[in-house]
Amino acid sequence: MSTTLFVQPPSSSHRHWSLFQKVLQSMSFMNNKIFRRHLREFYPLLTKLVCCDQMDVRGALGDLFQAQLKALLP
């Protein structure tokens, strides 16, 4: 007797948050000068993600803040 396993594809919202996570991870390795040049545009968007309920996104955001914003602190 064979058993068939049906796997439901991830919802679009899951893919949506996964994309955010990948972008944030990439921004962690972005050239610091380029990041600083665009910080005025990035900052409002990044601060909205602080309240995100997706732990993977918040973890990637924390890594980004640690990598990029630490250099801006005295």
HTML snippet that shows the backbone in 3Dmol.js (N, CA, C, O; Angstrom):
<script src="https://3Dmol.org/build/3Dmol-min.js"></script>
<div id="view" style="width:600px;height:400px;position:relative"></div>
<script>
const pdb = `
ATOM      1  N   MET A   1       0.845  -1.169   0.000  1.00  0.00           N
ATOM      2  CA  MET A   1       0.000   0.000   0.000  1.00  0.00           C
ATOM      3  C   MET A   1       0.895   1.238   0.000  1.00  0.00           C
ATOM      4  O   MET A   1       1.811   1.336   0.816  1.00  0.00           O
ATOM      5  N   SER A   2       0.644   2.171  -0.891  1.00  0.00           N
ATOM      6  CA  SER A   2       1.443   3.387  -0.947  1.00  0.00           C
ATOM      7  C   SER A   2       0.712   4.526  -0.242  1.00  0.00           C
ATOM      8  O   SER A   2      -0.517   4.586  -0.210  1.00  0.00           O
ATOM      9  N   THR A   3       1.498   5.409   0.310  1.00  0.00           N
ATOM     10  CA  THR A   3       0.945   6.565   0.998  1.00  0.00           C
ATOM     11  C   THR A   3       1.358   7.804   0.231  1.00  0.00           C
ATOM     12  O   THR A   3       2.525   7.963  -0.125  1.00  0.00           O
ATOM     13  N   THR A   4       0.425   8.661  -0.016  1.00  0.00           N
ATOM     14  CA  THR A   4       0.701   9.903  -0.726  1.00  0.00           C
ATOM     15  C   THR A   4       0.663  11.040   0.283  1.00  0.00           C
ATOM     16  O   THR A   4      -0.273  11.162   1.073  1.00  0.00           O
ATOM     17  N   LEU A   5       1.681  11.853   0.239  1.00  0.00           N
ATOM     18  CA  LEU A   5       1.764  12.996   1.133  1.00  0.00           C
ATOM     19  C   LEU A   5       1.509  14.252   0.324  1.00  0.00           C
ATOM     20  O   LEU A   5       2.209  14.528  -0.651  1.00  0.00           O
ATOM     21  N   PHE A   6       0.521  14.999   0.724  1.00  0.00           N
ATOM     22  CA  PHE A   6       0.212  16.257   0.052  1.00  0.00           C
ATOM     23  C   PHE A   6       0.812  17.382   0.868  1.00  0.00           C
ATOM     24  O   PHE A   6       0.502  17.556   2.046  1.00  0.00           O
ATOM     25  N   VAL A   7       1.667  18.133   0.224  1.00  0.00           N
ATOM     26  CA  VAL A   7       2.298  19.267   0.891  1.00  0.00           C
ATOM     27  C   VAL A   7       1.707  20.538   0.316  1.00  0.00           C
ATOM     28  O   VAL A   7       1.729  20.769  -0.893  1.00  0.00           O
ATOM     29  N   GLN A   8       1.188  21.342   1.197  1.00  0.00           N
ATOM     30  CA  GLN A   8       0.599  22.599   0.758  1.00  0.00           C
ATOM     31  C   GLN A   8       1.714  23.609   0.501  1.00  0.00           C
ATOM     32  O   GLN A   8       2.580  23.797   1.355  1.00  0.00           O
ATOM     33  N   PRO A   9       1.707  24.261  -0.662  1.00  0.00           N
ATOM     34  CA  PRO A   9       2.744  25.270  -0.926  1.00  0.00           C
ATOM     35  C   PRO A   9       2.611  26.423   0.059  1.00  0.00           C
ATOM     36  O   PRO A   9       1.510  26.710   0.530  1.00  0.00           O
ATOM     37  N   PRO A  10       3.710  27.081   0.373  1.00  0.00           N
ATOM     38  CA  PRO A  10       3.624  28.198   1.315  1.00  0.00           C
ATOM     39  C   PRO A  10       2.708  29.283   0.782  1.00  0.00           C
ATOM     40  O   PRO A  10       2.632  29.525  -0.422  1.00  0.00           O
ATOM     41  N   SER A  11       2.029  29.917   1.687  1.00  0.00           N
ATOM     42  CA  SER A  11       1.124  30.996   1.284  1.00  0.00           C
ATOM     43  C   SER A  11       1.936  32.179   0.776  1.00  0.00           C
ATOM     44  O   SER A  11       3.140  32.276   1.014  1.00  0.00           O
ATOM     45  N   SER A  12       1.267  33.057   0.087  1.00  0.00           N
ATOM     46  CA  SER A  12       1.968  34.224  -0.448  1.00  0.00           C
ATOM     47  C   SER A  12       2.524  35.078   0.691  1.00  0.00           C
ATOM     48  O   SER A  12       3.562  35.722   0.535  1.00  0.00           O
ATOM     49  N   SER A  13       1.835  35.086   1.837  1.00  0.00           N
ATOM     50  CA  SER A  13       2.341  35.885   2.951  1.00  0.00           C
ATOM     51  C   SER A  13       3.642  35.299   3.485  1.00  0.00           C
ATOM     52  O   SER A  13       4.535  36.041   3.894  1.00  0.00           O
ATOM     53  N   HIS A  14       3.755  33.960   3.483  1.00  0.00           N
ATOM     54  CA  HIS A  14       5.010  33.330   3.911  1.00  0.00           C
ATOM     55  C   HIS A  14       6.134  33.712   2.958  1.00  0.00           C
ATOM     56  O   HIS A  14       7.233  34.055   3.395  1.00  0.00           O
ATOM     57  N   ARG A  15       5.864  33.654   1.664  1.00  0.00           N
ATOM     58  CA  ARG A  15       6.881  34.047   0.682  1.00  0.00           C
ATOM     59  C   ARG A  15       7.224  35.521   0.835  1.00  0.00           C
ATOM     60  O   ARG A  15       8.375  35.923   0.667  1.00  0.00           O
ATOM     61  N   HIS A  16       6.232  36.306   1.149  1.00  0.00           N
ATOM     62  CA  HIS A  16       6.416  37.742   1.343  1.00  0.00           C
ATOM     63  C   HIS A  16       7.401  37.992   2.482  1.00  0.00           C
ATOM     64  O   HIS A  16       8.346  38.764   2.320  1.00  0.00           O
ATOM     65  N   TRP A  17       7.194  37.355   3.625  1.00  0.00           N
ATOM     66  CA  TRP A  17       8.084  37.560   4.776  1.00  0.00           C
ATOM     67  C   TRP A  17       9.448  36.952   4.519  1.00  0.00           C
ATOM     68  O   TRP A  17      10.461  37.487   4.969  1.00  0.00           O
ATOM     69  N   SER A  18       9.487  35.840   3.801  1.00  0.00           N
ATOM     70  CA  SER A  18      10.768  35.227   3.466  1.00  0.00           C
ATOM     71  C   SER A  18      11.603  36.156   2.589  1.00  0.00           C
ATOM     72  O   SER A  18      12.824  36.227   2.732  1.00  0.00           O
ATOM     73  N   LEU A  19      10.946  36.856   1.695  1.00  0.00           N
ATOM     74  CA  LEU A  19      11.642  37.820   0.843  1.00  0.00           C
ATOM     75  C   LEU A  19      12.202  38.965   1.677  1.00  0.00           C
ATOM     76  O   LEU A  19      13.344  39.380   1.478  1.00  0.00           O
ATOM     77  N   PHE A  20      11.396  39.480   2.616  1.00  0.00           N
ATOM     78  CA  PHE A  20      11.878  40.525   3.517  1.00  0.00           C
ATOM     79  C   PHE A  20      13.125  40.050   4.269  1.00  0.00           C
ATOM     80  O   PHE A  20      14.101  40.789   4.396  1.00  0.00           O
ATOM     81  N   GLN A  21      13.082  38.829   4.757  1.00  0.00           N
ATOM     82  CA  GLN A  21      14.217  38.287   5.507  1.00  0.00           C
ATOM     83  C   GLN A  21      15.464  38.244   4.636  1.00  0.00           C
ATOM     84  O   GLN A  21      16.540  38.638   5.086  1.00  0.00           O
ATOM     85  N   LYS A  22      15.344  37.782   3.422  1.00  0.00           N
ATOM     86  CA  LYS A  22      16.499  37.687   2.520  1.00  0.00           C
ATOM     87  C   LYS A  22      17.060  39.071   2.176  1.00  0.00           C
ATOM     88  O   LYS A  22      18.275  39.252   2.100  1.00  0.00           O
ATOM     89  N   VAL A  23      16.175  40.034   1.972  1.00  0.00           N
ATOM     90  CA  VAL A  23      16.627  41.396   1.663  1.00  0.00           C
ATOM     91  C   VAL A  23      17.376  41.980   2.854  1.00  0.00           C
ATOM     92  O   VAL A  23      18.431  42.592   2.686  1.00  0.00           O
ATOM     93  N   LEU A  24      16.833  41.795   4.062  1.00  0.00           N
ATOM     94  CA  LEU A  24      17.500  42.313   5.264  1.00  0.00           C
ATOM     95  C   LEU A  24      18.862  41.654   5.463  1.00  0.00           C
ATOM     96  O   LEU A  24      19.831  42.321   5.826  1.00  0.00           O
ATOM     97  N   GLN A  25      18.936  40.350   5.225  1.00  0.00           N
ATOM     98  CA  GLN A  25      20.215  39.646   5.351  1.00  0.00           C
ATOM     99  C   GLN A  25      21.216  40.197   4.348  1.00  0.00           C
ATOM    100  O   GLN A  25      22.388  40.377   4.679  1.00  0.00           O
ATOM    101  N   SER A  26      20.774  40.464   3.141  1.00  0.00           N
ATOM    102  CA  SER A  26      21.671  41.024   2.123  1.00  0.00           C
ATOM    103  C   SER A  26      22.141  42.417   2.501  1.00  0.00           C
ATOM    104  O   SER A  26      23.295  42.775   2.269  1.00  0.00           O
ATOM    105  N   MET A  27      21.248  43.200   3.080  1.00  0.00           N
ATOM    106  CA  MET A  27      21.608  44.562   3.481  1.00  0.00           C
ATOM    107  C   MET A  27      22.642  44.556   4.601  1.00  0.00           C
ATOM    108  O   MET A  27      23.388  45.522   4.761  1.00  0.00           O
ATOM    109  N   SER A  28      22.694  43.478   5.376  1.00  0.00           N
ATOM    110  CA  SER A  28      23.700  43.370   6.441  1.00  0.00           C
ATOM    111  C   SER A  28      25.108  43.348   5.871  1.00  0.00           C
ATOM    112  O   SER A  28      26.054  43.781   6.529  1.00  0.00           O
ATOM    113  N   PHE A  29      25.254  42.845   4.652  1.00  0.00           N
ATOM    114  CA  PHE A  29      26.564  42.728   4.020  1.00  0.00           C
ATOM    115  C   PHE A  29      26.813  43.822   2.986  1.00  0.00           C
ATOM    116  O   PHE A  29      27.819  43.807   2.277  1.00  0.00           O
ATOM    117  N   MET A  30      25.897  44.755   2.914  1.00  0.00           N
ATOM    118  CA  MET A  30      26.008  45.862   1.965  1.00  0.00           C
ATOM    119  C   MET A  30      27.181  46.764   2.349  1.00  0.00           C
ATOM    120  O   MET A  30      27.516  46.892   3.527  1.00  0.00           O
ATOM    121  N   ASN A  31      27.785  47.372   1.374  1.00  0.00           N
ATOM    122  CA  ASN A  31      28.856  48.333   1.633  1.00  0.00           C
ATOM    123  C   ASN A  31      28.334  49.399   2.588  1.00  0.00           C
ATOM    124  O   ASN A  31      27.282  49.992   2.347  1.00  0.00           O
ATOM    125  N   ASN A  32      29.073  49.646   3.680  1.00  0.00           N
ATOM    126  CA  ASN A  32      28.618  50.554   4.727  1.00  0.00           C
ATOM    127  C   ASN A  32      28.407  51.970   4.215  1.00  0.00           C
ATOM    128  O   ASN A  32      27.477  52.647   4.653  1.00  0.00           O
ATOM    129  N   LYS A  33      29.241  52.427   3.306  1.00  0.00           N
ATOM    130  CA  LYS A  33      29.085  53.782   2.768  1.00  0.00           C
ATOM    131  C   LYS A  33      27.807  53.907   1.951  1.00  0.00           C
ATOM    132  O   LYS A  33      27.119  54.925   2.025  1.00  0.00           O
ATOM    133  N   ILE A  34      27.491  52.896   1.187  1.00  0.00           N
ATOM    134  CA  ILE A  34      26.253  52.910   0.401  1.00  0.00           C
ATOM    135  C   ILE A  34      25.051  52.856   1.338  1.00  0.00           C
ATOM    136  O   ILE A  34      24.066  53.565   1.134  1.00  0.00           O
ATOM    137  N   PHE A  35      25.136  52.014   2.366  1.00  0.00           N
ATOM    138  CA  PHE A  35      24.044  51.927   3.335  1.00  0.00           C
ATOM    139  C   PHE A  35      23.803  53.287   3.990  1.00  0.00           C
ATOM    140  O   PHE A  35      22.660  53.729   4.099  1.00  0.00           O
ATOM    141  N   ARG A  36      24.866  53.943   4.421  1.00  0.00           N
ATOM    142  CA  ARG A  36      24.732  55.258   5.066  1.00  0.00           C
ATOM    143  C   ARG A  36      24.124  56.296   4.125  1.00  0.00           C
ATOM    144  O   ARG A  36      23.316  57.128   4.538  1.00  0.00           O
ATOM    145  N   ARG A  37      24.525  56.233   2.861  1.00  0.00           N
ATOM    146  CA  ARG A  37      24.017  57.187   1.880  1.00  0.00           C
ATOM    147  C   ARG A  37      22.492  57.072   1.741  1.00  0.00           C
ATOM    148  O   ARG A  37      21.815  58.064   1.470  1.00  0.00           O
ATOM    149  N   HIS A  38      21.960  55.867   1.925  1.00  0.00           N
ATOM    150  CA  HIS A  38      20.525  55.629   1.755  1.00  0.00           C
ATOM    151  C   HIS A  38      19.789  55.454   3.079  1.00  0.00           C
ATOM    152  O   HIS A  38      18.613  55.091   3.088  1.00  0.00           O
ATOM    153  N   LEU A  39      20.455  55.704   4.179  1.00  0.00           N
ATOM    154  CA  LEU A  39      19.855  55.489   5.497  1.00  0.00           C
ATOM    155  C   LEU A  39      18.589  56.320   5.689  1.00  0.00           C
ATOM    156  O   LEU A  39      17.646  55.864   6.336  1.00  0.00           O
ATOM    157  N   ARG A  40      18.555  57.507   5.149  1.00  0.00           N
ATOM    158  CA  ARG A  40      17.367  58.365   5.293  1.00  0.00           C
ATOM    159  C   ARG A  40      16.128  57.687   4.695  1.00  0.00           C
ATOM    160  O   ARG A  40      15.028  57.828   5.229  1.00  0.00           O
ATOM    161  N   GLU A  41      16.301  56.959   3.602  1.00  0.00           N
ATOM    162  CA  GLU A  41      15.174  56.239   2.993  1.00  0.00           C
ATOM    163  C   GLU A  41      14.902  54.926   3.714  1.00  0.00           C
ATOM    164  O   GLU A  41      13.746  54.533   3.875  1.00  0.00           O
ATOM    165  N   PHE A  42      15.967  54.240   4.151  1.00  0.00           N
ATOM    166  CA  PHE A  42      15.810  52.931   4.789  1.00  0.00           C
ATOM    167  C   PHE A  42      15.203  53.018   6.187  1.00  0.00           C
ATOM    168  O   PHE A  42      14.365  52.193   6.554  1.00  0.00           O
ATOM    169  N   TYR A  43      15.616  53.998   6.954  1.00  0.00           N
ATOM    170  CA  TYR A  43      15.315  54.014   8.385  1.00  0.00           C
ATOM    171  C   TYR A  43      13.817  53.945   8.714  1.00  0.00           C
ATOM    172  O   TYR A  43      13.434  53.132   9.556  1.00  0.00           O
ATOM    173  N   PRO A  44      12.959  54.754   8.094  1.00  0.00           N
ATOM    174  CA  PRO A  44      11.528  54.643   8.428  1.00  0.00           C
ATOM    175  C   PRO A  44      10.953  53.258   8.126  1.00  0.00           C
ATOM    176  O   PRO A  44      10.106  52.755   8.864  1.00  0.00           O
ATOM    177  N   LEU A  45      11.417  52.654   7.043  1.00  0.00           N
ATOM    178  CA  LEU A  45      10.920  51.327   6.675  1.00  0.00           C
ATOM    179  C   LEU A  45      11.419  50.260   7.644  1.00  0.00           C
ATOM    180  O   LEU A  45      10.674  49.361   8.034  1.00  0.00           O
ATOM    181  N   LEU A  46      12.685  50.374   8.024  1.00  0.00           N
ATOM    182  CA  LEU A  46      13.259  49.392   8.942  1.00  0.00           C
ATOM    183  C   LEU A  46      12.640  49.480  10.329  1.00  0.00           C
ATOM    184  O   LEU A  46      12.418  48.454  10.972  1.00  0.00           O
ATOM    185  N   THR A  47      12.361  50.686  10.796  1.00  0.00           N
ATOM    186  CA  THR A  47      11.783  50.820  12.133  1.00  0.00           C
ATOM    187  C   THR A  47      10.362  50.271  12.188  1.00  0.00           C
ATOM    188  O   THR A  47       9.916  49.840  13.252  1.00  0.00           O
ATOM    189  N   LYS A  48       9.647  50.277  11.077  1.00  0.00           N
ATOM    190  CA  LYS A  48       8.311  49.667  11.049  1.00  0.00           C
ATOM    191  C   LYS A  48       8.388  48.151  11.197  1.00  0.00           C
ATOM    192  O   LYS A  48       7.459  47.528  11.713  1.00  0.00           O
ATOM    193  N   LEU A  49       9.481  47.563  10.751  1.00  0.00           N
ATOM    194  CA  LEU A  49       9.634  46.106  10.851  1.00  0.00           C
ATOM    195  C   LEU A  49       9.991  45.643  12.259  1.00  0.00           C
ATOM    196  O   LEU A  49       9.934  44.446  12.538  1.00  0.00           O
ATOM    197  N   VAL A  50      10.355  46.553  13.145  1.00  0.00           N
ATOM    198  CA  VAL A  50      10.699  46.183  14.516  1.00  0.00           C
ATOM    199  C   VAL A  50       9.507  45.501  15.196  1.00  0.00           C
ATOM    200  O   VAL A  50       9.687  44.590  16.004  1.00  0.00           O
ATOM    201  N   CYS A  51       8.313  45.937  14.872  1.00  0.00           N
ATOM    202  CA  CYS A  51       7.100  45.377  15.486  1.00  0.00           C
ATOM    203  C   CYS A  51       6.540  44.175  14.729  1.00  0.00           C
ATOM    204  O   CYS A  51       5.458  43.692  15.062  1.00  0.00           O
ATOM    205  N   CYS A  52       7.242  43.694  13.740  1.00  0.00           N
ATOM    206  CA  CYS A  52       6.797  42.554  12.944  1.00  0.00           C
ATOM    207  C   CYS A  52       6.671  41.312  13.831  1.00  0.00           C
ATOM    208  O   CYS A  52       7.495  41.100  14.721  1.00  0.00           O
ATOM    209  N   ASP A  53       5.659  40.503  13.593  1.00  0.00           N
ATOM    210  CA  ASP A  53       5.476  39.302  14.402  1.00  0.00           C
ATOM    211  C   ASP A  53       6.254  38.095  13.873  1.00  0.00           C
ATOM    212  O   ASP A  53       6.217  37.027  14.483  1.00  0.00           O
ATOM    213  N   GLN A  54       6.943  38.246  12.770  1.00  0.00           N
ATOM    214  CA  GLN A  54       7.750  37.168  12.194  1.00  0.00           C
ATOM    215  C   GLN A  54       9.145  37.184  12.815  1.00  0.00           C
ATOM    216  O   GLN A  54       9.925  38.108  12.584  1.00  0.00           O
ATOM    217  N   MET A  55       9.449  36.163  13.596  1.00  0.00           N
ATOM    218  CA  MET A  55      10.726  36.136  14.320  1.00  0.00           C
ATOM    219  C   MET A  55      11.932  36.095  13.384  1.00  0.00           C
ATOM    220  O   MET A  55      12.975  36.667  13.700  1.00  0.00           O
ATOM    221  N   ASP A  56      11.806  35.432  12.246  1.00  0.00           N
ATOM    222  CA  ASP A  56      12.926  35.372  11.297  1.00  0.00           C
ATOM    223  C   ASP A  56      13.250  36.757  10.747  1.00  0.00           C
ATOM    224  O   ASP A  56      14.417  37.110  10.580  1.00  0.00           O
ATOM    225  N   VAL A  57      12.217  37.531  10.469  1.00  0.00           N
ATOM    226  CA  VAL A  57      12.414  38.885   9.955  1.00  0.00           C
ATOM    227  C   VAL A  57      13.023  39.756  11.040  1.00  0.00           C
ATOM    228  O   VAL A  57      13.947  40.523  10.770  1.00  0.00           O
ATOM    229  N   ARG A  58      12.517  39.649  12.269  1.00  0.00           N
ATOM    230  CA  ARG A  58      13.075  40.446  13.358  1.00  0.00           C
ATOM    231  C   ARG A  58      14.522  40.056  13.659  1.00  0.00           C
ATOM    232  O   ARG A  58      15.333  40.915  14.003  1.00  0.00           O
ATOM    233  N   GLY A  59      14.850  38.781  13.533  1.00  0.00           N
ATOM    234  CA  GLY A  59      16.237  38.354  13.716  1.00  0.00           C
ATOM    235  C   GLY A  59      17.149  38.934  12.657  1.00  0.00           C
ATOM    236  O   GLY A  59      18.246  39.404  12.962  1.00  0.00           O
ATOM    237  N   ALA A  60      16.696  38.903  11.407  1.00  0.00           N
ATOM    238  CA  ALA A  60      17.484  39.483  10.305  1.00  0.00           C
ATOM    239  C   ALA A  60      17.613  40.988  10.487  1.00  0.00           C
ATOM    240  O   ALA A  60      18.653  41.565  10.169  1.00  0.00           O
ATOM    241  N   LEU A  61      16.568  41.623  10.995  1.00  0.00           N
ATOM    242  CA  LEU A  61      16.617  43.061  11.249  1.00  0.00           C
ATOM    243  C   LEU A  61      17.619  43.379  12.353  1.00  0.00           C
ATOM    244  O   LEU A  61      18.365  44.353  12.251  1.00  0.00           O
ATOM    245  N   GLY A  62      17.642  42.572  13.401  1.00  0.00           N
ATOM    246  CA  GLY A  62      18.624  42.758  14.468  1.00  0.00           C
ATOM    247  C   GLY A  62      20.047  42.609  13.967  1.00  0.00           C
ATOM    248  O   GLY A  62      20.932  43.375  14.348  1.00  0.00           O
ATOM    249  N   ASP A  63      20.267  41.613  13.106  1.00  0.00           N
ATOM    250  CA  ASP A  63      21.599  41.426  12.519  1.00  0.00           C
ATOM    251  C   ASP A  63      21.990  42.634  11.665  1.00  0.00           C
ATOM    252  O   ASP A  63      23.138  43.076  11.683  1.00  0.00           O
ATOM    253  N   LEU A  64      21.021  43.157  10.922  1.00  0.00           N
ATOM    254  CA  LEU A  64      21.273  44.337  10.096  1.00  0.00           C
ATOM    255  C   LEU A  64      21.635  45.538  10.962  1.00  0.00           C
ATOM    256  O   LEU A  64      22.605  46.240  10.675  1.00  0.00           O
ATOM    257  N   PHE A  65      20.865  45.779  12.016  1.00  0.00           N
ATOM    258  CA  PHE A  65      21.168  46.904  12.906  1.00  0.00           C
ATOM    259  C   PHE A  65      22.544  46.743  13.536  1.00  0.00           C
ATOM    260  O   PHE A  65      23.298  47.709  13.650  1.00  0.00           O
ATOM    261  N   GLN A  66      22.863  45.534  13.939  1.00  0.00           N
ATOM    262  CA  GLN A  66      24.168  45.304  14.566  1.00  0.00           C
ATOM    263  C   GLN A  66      25.299  45.530  13.566  1.00  0.00           C
ATOM    264  O   GLN A  66      26.326  46.116  13.909  1.00  0.00           O
ATOM    265  N   ALA A  67      25.115  45.072  12.344  1.00  0.00           N
ATOM    266  CA  ALA A  67      26.182  45.186  11.345  1.00  0.00           C
ATOM    267  C   ALA A  67      26.337  46.603  10.804  1.00  0.00           C
ATOM    268  O   ALA A  67      27.458  47.082  10.635  1.00  0.00           O
ATOM    269  N   GLN A  68      25.232  47.270  10.534  1.00  0.00           N
ATOM    270  CA  GLN A  68      25.301  48.546   9.835  1.00  0.00           C
ATOM    271  C   GLN A  68      25.216  49.768  10.763  1.00  0.00           C
ATOM    272  O   GLN A  68      25.906  50.762  10.539  1.00  0.00           O
ATOM    273  N   LEU A  69      24.389  49.697  11.784  1.00  0.00           N
ATOM    274  CA  LEU A  69      24.176  50.886  12.609  1.00  0.00           C
ATOM    275  C   LEU A  69      25.179  51.009  13.747  1.00  0.00           C
ATOM    276  O   LEU A  69      25.368  52.097  14.293  1.00  0.00           O
ATOM    277  N   LYS A  70      25.817  49.916  14.105  1.00  0.00           N
ATOM    278  CA  LYS A  70      26.812  49.964  15.169  1.00  0.00           C
ATOM    279  C   LYS A  70      27.954  50.926  14.815  1.00  0.00           C
ATOM    280  O   LYS A  70      28.510  51.593  15.688  1.00  0.00           O
ATOM    281  N   ALA A  71      28.287  50.986  13.546  1.00  0.00           N
ATOM    282  CA  ALA A  71      29.370  51.864  13.088  1.00  0.00           C
ATOM    283  C   ALA A  71      28.989  53.343  13.226  1.00  0.00           C
ATOM    284  O   ALA A  71      29.868  54.205  13.261  1.00  0.00           O
ATOM    285  N   LEU A  72      27.701  53.640  13.304  1.00  0.00           N
ATOM    286  CA  LEU A  72      27.262  55.031  13.411  1.00  0.00           C
ATOM    287  C   LEU A  72      27.252  55.539  14.852  1.00  0.00           C
ATOM    288  O   LEU A  72      27.188  56.746  15.087  1.00  0.00           O
ATOM    289  N   LEU A  73      27.315  54.614  15.818  1.00  0.00           N
ATOM    290  CA  LEU A  73      27.284  55.015  17.228  1.00  0.00           C
ATOM    291  C   LEU A  73      28.652  55.483  17.693  1.00  0.00           C
ATOM    292  O   LEU A  73      29.674  54.971  17.235  1.00  0.00           O
ATOM    293  N   PRO A  74      28.679  56.465  18.611  1.00  0.00           N
ATOM    294  CA  PRO A  74      29.981  56.966  19.093  1.00  0.00           C
ATOM    295  C   PRO A  74      30.695  55.946  19.969  1.00  0.00           C
ATOM    296  O   PRO A  74      31.796  56.211  20.452  1.00  0.00           O
TER     297      PRO A  74
END
`;
const viewer = $3Dmol.createViewer("view");
viewer.addModel(pdb, "pdb");
viewer.setStyle({}, {cartoon: {color: "spectrum"}});
viewer.zoomTo();
viewer.render();
</script>
